[in-house]
Amino acid sequence: MKLIELRRDIDRSLTVGDSYEKIERFLSERGLLYTFDYHQSRFRAGFDADFDTYDPDLSNVVVYTYVDSDRRFVRAEVERVYTLYMSPSI
């Protein structure tokens, strides 16, 4: 699965107003590990390398899924995350 395919999958599978449980099911079925941030009203999800359909091309992708005050789906954002690791100086 490529980034654009993931975006299309989200657009096909989740619609505004979908329940919190449906969002959790969607993320789990696609091998996404997630947490929920109550302060930002969003899920933050990334791919599980141990999941059957893991694709290394998506290893640095994060999916943010926002909900409203009733915890219903509002929108999702898919981003590639680039981090820089610096070893401690000796």
ROBA-269754 format. One record per residue (C-alpha): residue number from 1; residue in one letter; x, y, z. Coordinates in pm, 1 decimal. Example, Ala and Ser with C-alpha at 12.3 -4.5 7.8 and 13.67 -1.06 7.14 Angstrom:
+-----+---------+----------+----------+----------+
: num : residuo :       px :       py :       pz :
+-----+---------+----------+----------+----------+
:   1 :       A :   1230.0 :   -450.0 :    780.0 :
:   2 :       S :   1367.0 :   -106.0 :    714.0 :
+-----+---------+----------+----------+----------+
This chain:
+-----+---------+----------+----------+----------+
: num : residuo :       px :       py :       pz :
+-----+---------+----------+----------+----------+
:   1 :       M :      0.0 :      0.0 :      0.0 :
:   2 :       K :    132.5 :    342.1 :    -89.6 :
:   3 :       L :     60.6 :    672.8 :     80.1 :
:   4 :       I :   -202.1 :    776.8 :   -177.3 :
:   5 :       E :   -373.7 :    438.4 :   -141.9 :
:   6 :       L :   -388.1 :    481.3 :    234.7 :
:   7 :       R :   -546.6 :    824.6 :    190.8 :
:   8 :       R :   -805.5 :    678.7 :    -48.5 :
:   9 :       D :   -877.2 :    392.9 :    192.8 :
:  10 :       I :   -948.1 :    642.1 :    470.5 :
:  11 :       D :  -1171.8 :    849.4 :    241.7 :
:  12 :       R :  -1368.9 :    538.3 :    138.3 :
:  13 :       S :  -1394.3 :    385.5 :    484.0 :
:  14 :       L :  -1455.9 :    674.3 :    723.0 :
:  15 :       T :  -1715.8 :    947.2 :    689.6 :
:  16 :       V :  -1793.5 :   1247.6 :    905.0 :
:  17 :       G :  -1992.6 :   1135.4 :   1206.9 :
:  18 :       D :  -1858.4 :    777.9 :   1223.9 :
:  19 :       S :  -1827.8 :    643.7 :   1578.0 :
:  20 :       Y :  -1516.0 :    621.5 :   1791.1 :
:  21 :       E :  -1548.2 :    242.1 :   1778.3 :
:  22 :       K :  -1558.0 :    239.6 :   1398.1 :
:  23 :       I :  -1241.6 :    449.6 :   1387.9 :
:  24 :       E :  -1067.9 :    209.6 :   1628.6 :
:  25 :       R :  -1177.6 :    -87.6 :   1418.0 :
:  26 :       F :  -1052.2 :     79.2 :   1098.8 :
:  27 :       L :   -710.3 :    146.6 :   1251.0 :
:  28 :       S :   -676.2 :   -202.4 :   1399.9 :
:  29 :       E :   -780.3 :   -383.9 :   1082.6 :
:  30 :       R :   -503.9 :   -205.6 :    890.3 :
:  31 :       G :   -230.2 :   -286.4 :   1138.6 :
:  32 :       L :   -206.8 :     63.9 :   1278.2 :
:  33 :       L :    -98.0 :    102.1 :   1639.1 :
:  34 :       Y :   -267.1 :    404.2 :   1791.2 :
:  35 :       T :   -311.8 :    621.1 :   2095.2 :
:  36 :       F :   -581.5 :    874.8 :   2164.9 :
:  37 :       D :   -492.2 :   1227.3 :   2275.1 :
:  38 :       Y :   -784.2 :   1369.3 :   2473.7 :
:  39 :       H :   -639.2 :   1720.6 :   2469.8 :
:  40 :       Q :   -620.3 :   1735.4 :   2090.3 :
:  41 :       S :   -924.0 :   1511.7 :   2026.6 :
:  42 :       R :   -734.9 :   1287.5 :   1788.6 :
:  43 :       F :   -590.5 :    945.0 :   1734.3 :
:  44 :       R :   -222.4 :    923.6 :   1641.5 :
:  45 :       A :   -146.0 :    602.5 :   1455.1 :
:  46 :       G :    153.0 :    438.0 :   1291.0 :
:  47 :       F :    207.3 :    102.7 :   1123.4 :
:  48 :       D :    293.3 :   -206.7 :   1325.4 :
:  49 :       A :    600.6 :   -375.3 :   1175.0 :
:  50 :       D :    474.0 :   -714.4 :   1298.8 :
:  51 :       F :    138.1 :   -691.2 :   1118.6 :
:  52 :       D :     83.3 :   -925.8 :    820.2 :
:  53 :       T :     37.5 :   -649.5 :    564.6 :
:  54 :       Y :    322.6 :   -426.2 :    685.0 :
:  55 :       D :    475.3 :   -218.9 :    405.7 :
:  56 :       P :    820.0 :    -65.4 :    472.3 :
:  57 :       D :    724.4 :    223.0 :    241.3 :
:  58 :       L :    478.1 :    332.9 :    508.8 :
:  59 :       S :    709.6 :    288.0 :    808.2 :
:  60 :       N :    742.9 :    663.1 :    861.4 :
:  61 :       V :    376.1 :    748.3 :    804.8 :
:  62 :       V :    156.5 :    886.0 :   1081.6 :
:  63 :       V :   -222.1 :    904.7 :   1058.6 :
:  64 :       Y :   -397.5 :   1169.3 :   1266.2 :
:  65 :       T :   -770.2 :   1105.7 :   1298.2 :
:  66 :       Y :   -966.1 :   1391.2 :   1455.5 :
:  67 :       V :  -1297.0 :   1359.0 :   1638.5 :
:  68 :       D :  -1553.5 :   1608.0 :   1766.5 :
:  69 :       S :  -1673.2 :   1658.5 :   2125.2 :
:  70 :       D :  -1899.2 :   1351.9 :   2088.4 :
:  71 :       R :  -1594.8 :   1147.7 :   1974.0 :
:  72 :       R :  -1725.1 :   1116.9 :   1617.9 :
:  73 :       F :  -1501.3 :   1127.2 :   1310.3 :
:  74 :       V :  -1429.5 :   1473.6 :   1169.0 :
:  75 :       R :  -1123.7 :   1434.5 :    943.8 :
:  76 :       A :   -795.7 :   1251.5 :    898.0 :
:  77 :       E :   -449.6 :   1366.6 :    800.6 :
:  78 :       V :   -175.3 :   1142.8 :    665.9 :
:  79 :       E :    180.7 :   1264.3 :    703.9 :
:  80 :       R :    528.7 :   1135.4 :    643.6 :
:  81 :       V :    742.6 :   1197.3 :    949.6 :
:  82 :       Y :   1111.9 :   1262.6 :    918.8 :
:  83 :       T :   1316.1 :   1251.7 :   1234.5 :
:  84 :       L :   1683.2 :   1305.6 :   1289.2 :
:  85 :       Y :   1868.1 :   1085.1 :   1532.6 :
:  86 :       M :   2178.0 :   1231.0 :   1686.7 :
:  87 :       S :   2397.6 :   1016.1 :   1905.4 :
:  88 :       P :   2502.1 :   1165.0 :   2236.6 :
:  89 :       S :   2841.6 :   1327.0 :   2234.9 :
:  90 :       I :   3112.2 :   1156.2 :   2431.7 :
+-----+---------+----------+----------+----------+
